[in-house]
Amino acid sequence: VVSTQSTGGNQQRTMSDYDVENEVRLVQLHMMRLGDKQADGTYKCTFGKFFNDEQVEQLFESLVGSLKAARTRKILDFPGGLLLMPTHKDVVLHLKVPLDPKGPQPHHPKPSK
């Protein structure tokens, strides 16, 4: 969600309402829903399956940014630096840290006005 801030008659857009930690938890939640659970408790899913899921499609404004944020936090792993559809549809996303059911749960972002 992008908000506007007035500065001397001009408006600047800020990302102050953007909650990166919540986005990462949403990635975890949907990876667990879509991915195949591995013997070690982690989950794997292709980028194509994740990208084309209707719920994921409607939820994330910047899916690749959310995936990269999860990777930076060592929660998710995938090869390469940039994911593009359809070029990388077969790239496997590996959720290394599933969402803790006892920890903070993600909330769905409020719709833009």
Backbone as XML, in Angstrom:
<?xml version="1.0"?>
<chain id="A" units="angstrom">
  <residue number="1" name="VAL">
    <atom name="N" x="0.853" y="-1.164" z="0.000"/>
    <atom name="CA" x="0.000" y="0.000" z="0.000"/>
    <atom name="C" x="0.897" y="1.224" z="0.000"/>
  </residue>
  <residue number="2" name="VAL">
    <atom name="N" x="0.629" y="2.155" z="-0.876"/>
    <atom name="CA" x="1.417" y="3.370" z="-0.983"/>
    <atom name="C" x="0.587" y="4.523" z="-0.458"/>
  </residue>
  <residue number="3" name="SER">
    <atom name="N" x="1.162" y="5.321" z="0.431"/>
    <atom name="CA" x="0.457" y="6.487" z="0.952"/>
    <atom name="C" x="1.092" y="7.743" z="0.376"/>
  </residue>
  <residue number="4" name="THR">
    <atom name="N" x="0.377" y="8.849" z="0.476"/>
    <atom name="CA" x="0.930" y="10.117" z="0.012"/>
    <atom name="C" x="1.191" y="11.008" z="1.205"/>
  </residue>
  <residue number="5" name="GLN">
    <atom name="N" x="2.202" y="11.842" z="1.067"/>
    <atom name="CA" x="2.604" y="12.732" z="2.143"/>
    <atom name="C" x="2.786" y="14.113" z="1.525"/>
  </residue>
  <residue number="6" name="SER">
    <atom name="N" x="2.205" y="15.120" z="2.157"/>
    <atom name="CA" x="2.290" y="16.473" z="1.633"/>
    <atom name="C" x="3.557" y="17.149" z="2.134"/>
  </residue>
  <residue number="7" name="THR">
    <atom name="N" x="4.300" y="17.771" z="1.214"/>
    <atom name="CA" x="5.519" y="18.503" z="1.580"/>
    <atom name="C" x="5.517" y="19.826" z="0.832"/>
  </residue>
  <residue number="8" name="GLY">
    <atom name="N" x="5.083" y="20.867" z="1.509"/>
    <atom name="CA" x="5.101" y="22.192" z="0.901"/>
    <atom name="C" x="4.281" y="22.289" z="-0.362"/>
  </residue>
  <residue number="9" name="GLY">
    <atom name="N" x="3.106" y="21.711" z="-0.379"/>
    <atom name="CA" x="2.245" y="21.790" z="-1.556"/>
    <atom name="C" x="2.431" y="20.644" z="-2.520"/>
  </residue>
  <residue number="10" name="ASN">
    <atom name="N" x="3.537" y="19.941" z="-2.426"/>
    <atom name="CA" x="3.775" y="18.777" z="-3.287"/>
    <atom name="C" x="3.446" y="17.504" z="-2.506"/>
  </residue>
  <residue number="11" name="GLN">
    <atom name="N" x="3.014" y="16.487" z="-3.222"/>
    <atom name="CA" x="2.750" y="15.207" z="-2.566"/>
    <atom name="C" x="3.819" y="14.209" z="-2.987"/>
  </residue>
  <residue number="12" name="GLN">
    <atom name="N" x="4.336" y="13.484" z="-1.999"/>
    <atom name="CA" x="5.312" y="12.437" z="-2.265"/>
    <atom name="C" x="4.714" y="11.110" z="-1.851"/>
  </residue>
  <residue number="13" name="ARG">
    <atom name="N" x="4.974" y="10.102" z="-2.656"/>
    <atom name="CA" x="4.496" y="8.767" z="-2.328"/>
    <atom name="C" x="5.533" y="8.092" z="-1.439"/>
  </residue>
  <residue number="14" name="THR">
    <atom name="N" x="5.060" y="7.448" z="-0.362"/>
    <atom name="CA" x="5.960" y="6.720" z="0.533"/>
    <atom name="C" x="5.460" y="5.291" z="0.681"/>
  </residue>
  <residue number="15" name="MET">
    <atom name="N" x="6.320" y="4.418" z="1.126"/>
    <atom name="CA" x="5.969" y="3.029" z="1.342"/>
    <atom name="C" x="5.787" y="2.756" z="2.831"/>
  </residue>
  <residue number="16" name="SER">
    <atom name="N" x="5.382" y="3.771" z="3.603"/>
    <atom name="CA" x="5.297" y="3.635" z="5.047"/>
    <atom name="C" x="4.294" y="2.570" z="5.483"/>
  </residue>
  <residue number="17" name="ASP">
    <atom name="N" x="3.291" y="2.281" z="4.670"/>
    <atom name="CA" x="2.296" y="1.290" z="5.042"/>
    <atom name="C" x="2.698" y="-0.125" z="4.621"/>
  </residue>
  <residue number="18" name="TYR">
    <atom name="N" x="3.814" y="-0.260" z="3.952"/>
    <atom name="CA" x="4.259" y="-1.558" z="3.452"/>
    <atom name="C" x="4.916" y="-2.330" z="4.593"/>
  </residue>
  <residue number="19" name="ASP">
    <atom name="N" x="4.403" y="-3.508" z="4.893"/>
    <atom name="CA" x="4.881" y="-4.338" z="5.995"/>
    <atom name="C" x="5.618" y="-5.546" z="5.414"/>
  </residue>
  <residue number="20" name="VAL">
    <atom name="N" x="6.934" y="-5.431" z="5.324"/>
    <atom name="CA" x="7.746" y="-6.478" z="4.711"/>
    <atom name="C" x="7.635" y="-7.786" z="5.489"/>
  </residue>
  <residue number="21" name="GLU">
    <atom name="N" x="7.638" y="-7.704" z="6.814"/>
    <atom name="CA" x="7.563" y="-8.925" z="7.618"/>
    <atom name="C" x="6.248" y="-9.664" z="7.360"/>
  </residue>
  <residue number="22" name="ASN">
    <atom name="N" x="5.168" y="-8.929" z="7.208"/>
    <atom name="CA" x="3.887" y="-9.560" z="6.896"/>
    <atom name="C" x="3.932" y="-10.203" z="5.507"/>
  </residue>
  <residue number="23" name="GLU">
    <atom name="N" x="4.557" y="-9.539" z="4.546"/>
    <atom name="CA" x="4.684" y="-10.097" z="3.199"/>
    <atom name="C" x="5.449" y="-11.417" z="3.232"/>
  </residue>
  <residue number="24" name="VAL">
    <atom name="N" x="6.513" y="-11.472" z="4.035"/>
    <atom name="CA" x="7.300" y="-12.695" z="4.159"/>
    <atom name="C" x="6.450" y="-13.804" z="4.782"/>
  </residue>
  <residue number="25" name="ARG">
    <atom name="N" x="5.660" y="-13.473" z="5.797"/>
    <atom name="CA" x="4.777" y="-14.472" z="6.404"/>
    <atom name="C" x="3.723" y="-14.954" z="5.398"/>
  </residue>
  <residue number="26" name="LEU">
    <atom name="N" x="3.248" y="-14.054" z="4.536"/>
    <atom name="CA" x="2.308" y="-14.458" z="3.485"/>
    <atom name="C" x="2.967" y="-15.414" z="2.493"/>
  </residue>
  <residue number="27" name="VAL">
    <atom name="N" x="4.236" y="-15.160" z="2.166"/>
    <atom name="CA" x="4.983" y="-16.083" z="1.297"/>
    <atom name="C" x="5.046" y="-17.452" z="1.968"/>
  </residue>
  <residue number="28" name="GLN">
    <atom name="N" x="5.379" y="-17.475" z="3.261"/>
    <atom name="CA" x="5.445" y="-18.746" z="3.989"/>
    <atom name="C" x="4.102" y="-19.473" z="3.956"/>
  </residue>
  <residue number="29" name="LEU">
    <atom name="N" x="3.036" y="-18.755" z="4.258"/>
    <atom name="CA" x="1.697" y="-19.338" z="4.295"/>
    <atom name="C" x="1.322" y="-19.976" z="2.957"/>
  </residue>
  <residue number="30" name="HIS">
    <atom name="N" x="1.541" y="-19.250" z="1.873"/>
    <atom name="CA" x="1.135" y="-19.740" z="0.560"/>
    <atom name="C" x="2.095" y="-20.799" z="0.014"/>
  </residue>
  <residue number="31" name="MET">
    <atom name="N" x="3.364" y="-20.742" z="0.405"/>
    <atom name="CA" x="4.289" y="-21.817" z="0.025"/>
    <atom name="C" x="3.869" y="-23.117" z="0.703"/>
  </residue>
  <residue number="32" name="MET">
    <atom name="N" x="3.426" y="-23.031" z="1.942"/>
    <atom name="CA" x="2.975" y="-24.233" z="2.656"/>
    <atom name="C" x="1.681" y="-24.772" z="2.035"/>
  </residue>
  <residue number="33" name="ARG">
    <atom name="N" x="0.849" y="-23.883" z="1.545"/>
    <atom name="CA" x="-0.412" y="-24.296" z="0.928"/>
    <atom name="C" x="-0.177" y="-24.948" z="-0.436"/>
  </residue>
  <residue number="34" name="LEU">
    <atom name="N" x="0.748" y="-24.391" z="-1.213"/>
    <atom name="CA" x="0.957" y="-24.839" z="-2.587"/>
    <atom name="C" x="2.084" y="-25.853" z="-2.752"/>
  </residue>
  <residue number="35" name="GLY">
    <atom name="N" x="3.047" y="-25.805" z="-1.841"/>
    <atom name="CA" x="4.244" y="-26.626" z="-1.995"/>
    <atom name="C" x="4.065" y="-28.065" z="-1.551"/>
  </residue>
  <residue number="36" name="ASP">
    <atom name="N" x="5.036" y="-28.866" z="-1.932"/>
    <atom name="CA" x="5.093" y="-30.267" z="-1.510"/>
    <atom name="C" x="5.968" y="-30.333" z="-0.266"/>
  </residue>
  <residue number="37" name="LYS">
    <atom name="N" x="5.409" y="-30.902" z="0.795"/>
    <atom name="CA" x="6.159" y="-31.011" z="2.046"/>
    <atom name="C" x="7.255" y="-32.051" z="1.875"/>
  </residue>
  <residue number="38" name="GLN">
    <atom name="N" x="8.444" y="-31.688" z="2.306"/>
    <atom name="CA" x="9.602" y="-32.566" z="2.219"/>
    <atom name="C" x="9.770" y="-33.336" z="3.533"/>
  </residue>
  <residue number="39" name="ALA">
    <atom name="N" x="10.580" y="-34.373" z="3.502"/>
    <atom name="CA" x="10.809" y="-35.203" z="4.687"/>
    <atom name="C" x="11.380" y="-34.396" z="5.855"/>
  </residue>
  <residue number="40" name="ASP">
    <atom name="N" x="12.112" y="-33.331" z="5.537"/>
    <atom name="CA" x="12.730" y="-32.516" z="6.600"/>
    <atom name="C" x="11.811" y="-31.404" z="7.110"/>
  </residue>
  <residue number="41" name="GLY">
    <atom name="N" x="10.558" y="-31.370" z="6.629"/>
    <atom name="CA" x="9.595" y="-30.367" z="7.095"/>
    <atom name="C" x="9.586" y="-29.089" z="6.287"/>
  </residue>
  <residue number="42" name="THR">
    <atom name="N" x="10.449" y="-28.985" z="5.289"/>
    <atom name="CA" x="10.451" y="-27.816" z="4.412"/>
    <atom name="C" x="9.468" y="-28.061" z="3.265"/>
  </residue>
  <residue number="43" name="TYR">
    <atom name="N" x="9.284" y="-27.057" z="2.414"/>
    <atom name="CA" x="8.335" y="-27.158" z="1.297"/>
    <atom name="C" x="9.001" y="-26.710" z="0.004"/>
  </residue>
  <residue number="44" name="LYS">
    <atom name="N" x="8.606" y="-27.352" z="-1.099"/>
    <atom name="CA" x="9.111" y="-26.971" z="-2.417"/>
    <atom name="C" x="7.947" y="-26.791" z="-3.386"/>
  </residue>
  <residue number="45" name="CYS">
    <atom name="N" x="8.093" y="-25.777" z="-4.232"/>
    <atom name="CA" x="7.065" y="-25.441" z="-5.212"/>
    <atom name="C" x="7.756" y="-24.732" z="-6.373"/>
  </residue>
  <residue number="46" name="THR">
    <atom name="N" x="7.292" y="-24.935" z="-7.595"/>
    <atom name="CA" x="7.891" y="-24.206" z="-8.710"/>
    <atom name="C" x="7.397" y="-22.757" z="-8.713"/>
  </residue>
  <residue number="47" name="PHE">
    <atom name="N" x="8.206" y="-21.890" z="-9.252"/>
    <atom name="CA" x="7.843" y="-20.488" z="-9.378"/>
    <atom name="C" x="6.580" y="-20.355" z="-10.221"/>
  </residue>
  <residue number="48" name="GLY">
    <atom name="N" x="6.459" y="-21.160" z="-11.275"/>
    <atom name="CA" x="5.283" y="-21.105" z="-12.137"/>
    <atom name="C" x="4.002" y="-21.432" z="-11.391"/>
  </residue>
  <residue number="49" name="LYS">
    <atom name="N" x="4.039" y="-22.466" z="-10.571"/>
    <atom name="CA" x="2.852" y="-22.842" z="-9.794"/>
    <atom name="C" x="2.490" y="-21.741" z="-8.806"/>
  </residue>
  <residue number="50" name="PHE">
    <atom name="N" x="3.497" y="-21.198" z="-8.137"/>
    <atom name="CA" x="3.270" y="-20.135" z="-7.157"/>
    <atom name="C" x="2.744" y="-18.879" z="-7.853"/>
  </residue>
  <residue number="51" name="PHE">
    <atom name="N" x="3.390" y="-18.474" z="-8.924"/>
    <atom name="CA" x="3.049" y="-17.265" z="-9.666"/>
    <atom name="C" x="1.631" y="-17.330" z="-10.231"/>
  </residue>
  <residue number="52" name="ASN">
    <atom name="N" x="1.230" y="-18.490" z="-10.739"/>
    <atom name="CA" x="-0.066" y="-18.631" z="-11.405"/>
    <atom name="C" x="-1.225" y="-18.946" z="-10.472"/>
  </residue>
  <residue number="53" name="ASP">
    <atom name="N" x="-0.971" y="-19.101" z="-9.186"/>
    <atom name="CA" x="-2.045" y="-19.367" z="-8.239"/>
    <atom name="C" x="-2.929" y="-18.127" z="-8.109"/>
  </residue>
  <residue number="54" name="GLU">
    <atom name="N" x="-4.243" y="-18.327" z="-8.173"/>
    <atom name="CA" x="-5.187" y="-17.203" z="-8.147"/>
    <atom name="C" x="-5.076" y="-16.369" z="-6.870"/>
  </residue>
  <residue number="55" name="GLN">
    <atom name="N" x="-4.952" y="-17.023" z="-5.719"/>
    <atom name="CA" x="-4.839" y="-16.274" z="-4.460"/>
    <atom name="C" x="-3.556" y="-15.458" z="-4.420"/>
  </residue>
  <residue number="56" name="VAL">
    <atom name="N" x="-2.460" y="-16.068" z="-4.826"/>
    <atom name="CA" x="-1.166" y="-15.374" z="-4.853"/>
    <atom name="C" x="-1.231" y="-14.202" z="-5.825"/>
  </residue>
  <residue number="57" name="GLU">
    <atom name="N" x="-1.830" y="-14.448" z="-6.971"/>
    <atom name="CA" x="-1.948" y="-13.419" z="-8.007"/>
    <atom name="C" x="-2.691" y="-12.177" z="-7.494"/>
  </residue>
  <residue number="58" name="GLN">
    <atom name="N" x="-3.740" y="-12.399" z="-6.701"/>
    <atom name="CA" x="-4.554" y="-11.294" z="-6.190"/>
    <atom name="C" x="-3.943" y="-10.619" z="-4.968"/>
  </residue>
  <residue number="59" name="LEU">
    <atom name="N" x="-3.011" y="-11.279" z="-4.306"/>
    <atom name="CA" x="-2.507" y="-10.819" z="-3.021"/>
    <atom name="C" x="-1.264" y="-9.946" z="-3.112"/>
  </residue>
  <residue number="60" name="PHE">
    <atom name="N" x="-0.292" y="-10.373" z="-3.885"/>
    <atom name="CA" x="1.012" y="-9.700" z="-3.906"/>
    <atom name="C" x="1.093" y="-8.651" z="-5.005"/>
  </residue>
  <residue number="61" name="GLU">
    <atom name="N" x="1.461" y="-7.432" z="-4.615"/>
    <atom name="CA" x="1.687" y="-6.387" z="-5.618"/>
    <atom name="C" x="3.055" y="-6.558" z="-6.252"/>
  </residue>
  <residue number="62" name="SER">
    <atom name="N" x="4.013" y="-7.016" z="-5.458"/>
    <atom name="CA" x="5.369" y="-7.245" z="-5.952"/>
    <atom name="C" x="5.818" y="-8.626" z="-5.502"/>
  </residue>
  <residue number="63" name="LEU">
    <atom name="N" x="5.361" y="-9.644" z="-6.213"/>
    <atom name="CA" x="5.651" y="-11.013" z="-5.819"/>
    <atom name="C" x="7.151" y="-11.272" z="-5.760"/>
  </residue>
  <residue number="64" name="VAL">
    <atom name="N" x="7.875" y="-10.891" z="-6.797"/>
    <atom name="CA" x="9.309" y="-11.153" z="-6.826"/>
    <atom name="C" x="10.005" y="-10.412" z="-5.682"/>
  </residue>
  <residue number="65" name="GLY">
    <atom name="N" x="9.570" y="-9.202" z="-5.367"/>
    <atom name="CA" x="10.133" y="-8.464" z="-4.235"/>
    <atom name="C" x="9.887" y="-9.180" z="-2.918"/>
  </residue>
  <residue number="66" name="SER">
    <atom name="N" x="8.700" y="-9.744" z="-2.756"/>
    <atom name="CA" x="8.367" y="-10.493" z="-1.539"/>
    <atom name="C" x="9.197" y="-11.764" z="-1.443"/>
  </residue>
  <residue number="67" name="LEU">
    <atom name="N" x="9.394" y="-12.438" z="-2.565"/>
    <atom name="CA" x="10.225" y="-13.646" z="-2.581"/>
    <atom name="C" x="11.678" y="-13.310" z="-2.240"/>
  </residue>
  <residue number="68" name="LYS">
    <atom name="N" x="12.165" y="-12.203" z="-2.784"/>
    <atom name="CA" x="13.540" y="-11.795" z="-2.490"/>
    <atom name="C" x="13.697" y="-11.405" z="-1.024"/>
  </residue>
  <residue number="69" name="ALA">
    <atom name="N" x="12.682" y="-10.759" z="-0.448"/>
    <atom name="CA" x="12.733" y="-10.407" z="0.972"/>
    <atom name="C" x="12.796" y="-11.662" z="1.834"/>
  </residue>
  <residue number="70" name="ALA">
    <atom name="N" x="12.033" y="-12.681" z="1.462"/>
    <atom name="CA" x="12.063" y="-13.955" z="2.193"/>
    <atom name="C" x="13.424" y="-14.629" z="2.038"/>
  </residue>
  <residue number="71" name="ARG">
    <atom name="N" x="14.019" y="-14.523" z="0.860"/>
    <atom name="CA" x="15.347" y="-15.117" z="0.648"/>
    <atom name="C" x="16.407" y="-14.373" z="1.448"/>
  </residue>
  <residue number="72" name="THR">
    <atom name="N" x="16.320" y="-13.062" z="1.498"/>
    <atom name="CA" x="17.277" y="-12.272" z="2.274"/>
    <atom name="C" x="17.259" y="-12.677" z="3.743"/>
  </residue>
  <residue number="73" name="ARG">
    <atom name="N" x="16.088" y="-13.056" z="4.233"/>
    <atom name="CA" x="15.932" y="-13.477" z="5.631"/>
    <atom name="C" x="16.218" y="-14.964" z="5.827"/>
  </residue>
  <residue number="74" name="LYS">
    <atom name="N" x="16.689" y="-15.619" z="4.753"/>
    <atom name="CA" x="17.039" y="-17.050" z="4.765"/>
    <atom name="C" x="15.848" y="-17.960" z="5.084"/>
  </residue>
  <residue number="75" name="ILE">
    <atom name="N" x="14.653" y="-17.493" z="4.742"/>
    <atom name="CA" x="13.423" y="-18.257" z="4.930"/>
    <atom name="C" x="13.104" y="-19.053" z="3.671"/>
  </residue>
  <residue number="76" name="LEU">
    <atom name="N" x="13.460" y="-18.494" z="2.539"/>
    <atom name="CA" x="13.190" y="-19.089" z="1.231"/>
    <atom name="C" x="14.488" y="-19.111" z="0.449"/>
  </residue>
  <residue number="77" name="ASP">
    <atom name="N" x="14.630" y="-20.101" z="-0.418"/>
    <atom name="CA" x="15.808" y="-20.148" z="-1.277"/>
    <atom name="C" x="15.371" y="-20.480" z="-2.695"/>
  </residue>
  <residue number="78" name="PHE">
    <atom name="N" x="16.089" y="-19.921" z="-3.653"/>
    <atom name="CA" x="15.897" y="-20.248" z="-5.067"/>
    <atom name="C" x="17.154" y="-19.829" z="-5.805"/>
  </residue>
  <residue number="79" name="PRO">
    <atom name="N" x="17.472" y="-20.530" z="-6.892"/>
    <atom name="CA" x="18.685" y="-20.194" z="-7.638"/>
    <atom name="C" x="18.503" y="-18.928" z="-8.469"/>
  </residue>
  <residue number="80" name="GLY">
    <atom name="N" x="19.610" y="-18.259" z="-8.724"/>
    <atom name="CA" x="19.593" y="-17.063" z="-9.557"/>
    <atom name="C" x="19.201" y="-15.829" z="-8.777"/>
  </residue>
  <residue number="81" name="GLY">
    <atom name="N" x="19.178" y="-14.712" z="-9.480"/>
    <atom name="CA" x="18.890" y="-13.453" z="-8.817"/>
    <atom name="C" x="17.556" y="-12.845" z="-9.184"/>
  </residue>
  <residue number="82" name="LEU">
    <atom name="N" x="17.014" y="-13.230" z="-10.332"/>
    <atom name="CA" x="15.789" y="-12.611" z="-10.814"/>
    <atom name="C" x="14.871" y="-13.690" z="-11.361"/>
  </residue>
  <residue number="83" name="LEU">
    <atom name="N" x="13.601" y="-13.617" z="-11.011"/>
    <atom name="CA" x="12.617" y="-14.582" z="-11.507"/>
    <atom name="C" x="11.657" y="-13.880" z="-12.452"/>
  </residue>
  <residue number="84" name="LEU">
    <atom name="N" x="11.558" y="-14.389" z="-13.657"/>
    <atom name="CA" x="10.650" y="-13.836" z="-14.662"/>
    <atom name="C" x="9.795" y="-14.956" z="-15.240"/>
  </residue>
  <residue number="85" name="MET">
    <atom name="N" x="8.526" y="-14.650" z="-15.494"/>
    <atom name="CA" x="7.636" y="-15.618" z="-16.134"/>
    <atom name="C" x="7.583" y="-15.321" z="-17.624"/>
  </residue>
  <residue number="86" name="PRO">
    <atom name="N" x="7.572" y="-16.282" z="-18.487"/>
    <atom name="CA" x="7.583" y="-17.719" z="-18.229"/>
    <atom name="C" x="8.978" y="-18.334" z="-18.191"/>
  </residue>
  <residue number="87" name="THR">
    <atom name="N" x="10.015" y="-17.515" z="-18.364"/>
    <atom name="CA" x="11.388" y="-18.022" z="-18.439"/>
    <atom name="C" x="11.759" y="-18.912" z="-17.260"/>
  </residue>
  <residue number="88" name="HIS">
    <atom name="N" x="11.373" y="-18.519" z="-16.049"/>
    <atom name="CA" x="11.784" y="-19.240" z="-14.847"/>
    <atom name="C" x="10.650" y="-20.039" z="-14.201"/>
  </residue>
  <residue number="89" name="LYS">
    <atom name="N" x="9.664" y="-20.435" z="-14.990"/>
    <atom name="CA" x="8.498" y="-21.136" z="-14.437"/>
    <atom name="C" x="8.856" y="-22.447" z="-13.757"/>
  </residue>
  <residue number="90" name="ASP">
    <atom name="N" x="9.947" y="-23.086" z="-14.166"/>
    <atom name="CA" x="10.336" y="-24.380" z="-13.601"/>
    <atom name="C" x="11.348" y="-24.270" z="-12.458"/>
  </residue>
  <residue number="91" name="VAL">
    <atom name="N" x="11.720" y="-23.045" z="-12.103"/>
    <atom name="CA" x="12.648" y="-22.850" z="-10.980"/>
    <atom name="C" x="11.946" y="-23.268" z="-9.689"/>
  </residue>
  <residue number="92" name="VAL">
    <atom name="N" x="12.645" y="-24.039" z="-8.875"/>
    <atom name="CA" x="12.068" y="-24.540" z="-7.626"/>
    <atom name="C" x="12.338" y="-23.549" z="-6.491"/>
  </residue>
  <residue number="93" name="LEU">
    <atom name="N" x="11.249" y="-23.127" z="-5.854"/>
    <atom name="CA" x="11.323" y="-22.309" z="-4.643"/>
    <atom name="C" x="11.362" y="-23.279" z="-3.467"/>
  </residue>
  <residue number="94" name="HIS">
    <atom name="N" x="12.256" y="-23.041" z="-2.526"/>
    <atom name="CA" x="12.421" y="-23.939" z="-1.383"/>
    <atom name="C" x="12.179" y="-23.149" z="-0.096"/>
  </residue>
  <residue number="95" name="LEU">
    <atom name="N" x="11.049" y="-23.399" z="0.545"/>
    <atom name="CA" x="10.723" y="-22.762" z="1.820"/>
    <atom name="C" x="11.462" y="-23.514" z="2.911"/>
  </residue>
  <residue number="96" name="LYS">
    <atom name="N" x="12.521" y="-22.901" z="3.423"/>
    <atom name="CA" x="13.362" y="-23.547" z="4.427"/>
    <atom name="C" x="12.821" y="-23.374" z="5.837"/>
  </residue>
  <residue number="97" name="VAL">
    <atom name="N" x="12.063" y="-22.302" z="6.056"/>
    <atom name="CA" x="11.515" y="-22.014" z="7.388"/>
    <atom name="C" x="9.997" y="-21.860" z="7.250"/>
  </residue>
  <residue number="98" name="PRO">
    <atom name="N" x="9.249" y="-22.923" z="7.511"/>
    <atom name="CA" x="7.788" y="-22.826" z="7.447"/>
    <atom name="C" x="7.249" y="-21.856" z="8.494"/>
  </residue>
  <residue number="99" name="LEU">
    <atom name="N" x="6.063" y="-21.355" z="8.248"/>
    <atom name="CA" x="5.393" y="-20.443" z="9.171"/>
    <atom name="C" x="5.130" y="-21.156" z="10.488"/>
  </residue>
  <residue number="100" name="ASP">
    <atom name="N" x="5.525" y="-20.529" z="11.582"/>
    <atom name="CA" x="5.325" y="-21.090" z="12.916"/>
    <atom name="C" x="3.868" y="-20.865" z="13.327"/>
  </residue>
  <residue number="101" name="PRO">
    <atom name="N" x="3.100" y="-21.945" z="13.545"/>
    <atom name="CA" x="1.688" y="-21.756" z="13.903"/>
    <atom name="C" x="1.492" y="-21.035" z="15.232"/>
  </residue>
  <residue number="102" name="LYS">
    <atom name="N" x="2.532" y="-21.011" z="16.073"/>
    <atom name="CA" x="2.444" y="-20.325" z="17.369"/>
    <atom name="C" x="2.969" y="-18.886" z="17.300"/>
  </residue>
  <residue number="103" name="GLY">
    <atom name="N" x="3.574" y="-18.538" z="16.172"/>
    <atom name="CA" x="4.122" y="-17.199" z="16.007"/>
    <atom name="C" x="3.117" y="-16.252" z="15.380"/>
  </residue>
  <residue number="104" name="PRO">
    <atom name="N" x="3.581" y="-15.043" z="15.055"/>
    <atom name="CA" x="2.684" y="-14.073" z="14.405"/>
    <atom name="C" x="2.167" y="-14.622" z="13.076"/>
  </residue>
  <residue number="105" name="GLN">
    <atom name="N" x="0.887" y="-14.432" z="12.842"/>
    <atom name="CA" x="0.263" y="-14.901" z="11.614"/>
    <atom name="C" x="0.089" y="-13.722" z="10.648"/>
  </residue>
  <residue number="106" name="PRO">
    <atom name="N" x="0.176" y="-13.994" z="9.366"/>
    <atom name="CA" x="0.020" y="-12.905" z="8.395"/>
    <atom name="C" x="-1.414" y="-12.410" z="8.335"/>
  </residue>
  <residue number="107" name="HIS">
    <atom name="N" x="-1.548" y="-11.138" z="8.025"/>
    <atom name="CA" x="-2.872" y="-10.582" z="7.768"/>
    <atom name="C" x="-2.887" y="-10.166" z="6.297"/>
  </residue>
  <residue number="108" name="HIS">
    <atom name="N" x="-4.050" y="-10.253" z="5.695"/>
    <atom name="CA" x="-4.163" y="-9.853" z="4.298"/>
    <atom name="C" x="-4.202" y="-8.334" z="4.243"/>
  </residue>
  <residue number="109" name="PRO">
    <atom name="N" x="-3.433" y="-7.768" z="3.298"/>
    <atom name="CA" x="-3.397" y="-6.307" z="3.193"/>
    <atom name="C" x="-4.786" y="-5.724" z="2.922"/>
  </residue>
  <residue number="110" name="LYS">
    <atom name="N" x="-4.977" y="-4.518" z="3.418"/>
    <atom name="CA" x="-6.244" y="-3.841" z="3.172"/>
    <atom name="C" x="-6.297" y="-3.394" z="1.717"/>
  </residue>
  <residue number="111" name="PRO">
    <atom name="N" x="-7.460" y="-3.490" z="1.082"/>
    <atom name="CA" x="-7.550" y="-3.064" z="-0.320"/>
    <atom name="C" x="-7.260" y="-1.567" z="-0.465"/>
  </residue>
  <residue number="112" name="SER">
    <atom name="N" x="-6.654" y="-1.216" z="-1.577"/>
    <atom name="CA" x="-6.356" y="0.185" z="-1.864"/>
    <atom name="C" x="-7.645" y="0.953" z="-2.064"/>
  </residue>
  <residue number="113" name="LYS">
    <atom name="N" x="-7.632" y="2.218" z="-1.680"/>
    <atom name="CA" x="-8.831" y="3.061" z="-1.840"/>
    <atom name="C" x="-8.913" y="3.610" z="-3.236"/>
  </residue>
</chain>
